[in-house]
Amino acid sequence: MVHAARQSFVDGWQQAMWAGVAVMAALFLFVLARGPKNRPAPRENRPAGAM
């Protein structure tokens, strides 16, 4: 009985970990596709003494 309980716990834990891996992979692909781009900031035309 104890062995069956441990095995069901481990099986559930493994499924939860694989679900987490799938979610993290999807988020990684989303960030690659839609995340911030390394572009230089646009220059502003301000007078020399303005803040």
N, C-alpha and C positions, 0 to 999 in steps of 0.2 A: 504494500500500500504506500509506504514512504517513497519507494522508488518511482511509482507511478506519479505521485505528487511532484517529486523533483523533476521528473522528465517533462511533465506538462508545464511546469514553471519555465524550464529552459526552452522548451519549444515556443512558448508565448514570448519570452524575452527575445529569442532569435527573430521571430516575425516582427516584433516591434523595432528591432535594430535595422532590419532590412527596409521597413517602411520609412524609418528616419533617413536611411541612405538614399532612398528614392526621392524623398522631399528635398534633401540637401542638393542632390544632383540637379533636380528641376530648378531650384533657386540659383544654383551656380550658372546654369545655362541662361536663365533669365537675366542675371547680372551681366554676363558676357554680351548678350544681345542688346540690352536696353540700359546698361549701367552708364556711369559717367565716362565721358571721353576726355582724353588728355589733349585739350586744345588750349592754345594761349588765350588769355582773357582779352577781350576787345579793348582797344585803347580809347580813352575818352579825351575829347578835345576841351580841356579846361585851361583857363588862363594861368599864367605862371604862379601867381600868389594865392589862388583860390584853394579852399579846403574842400 
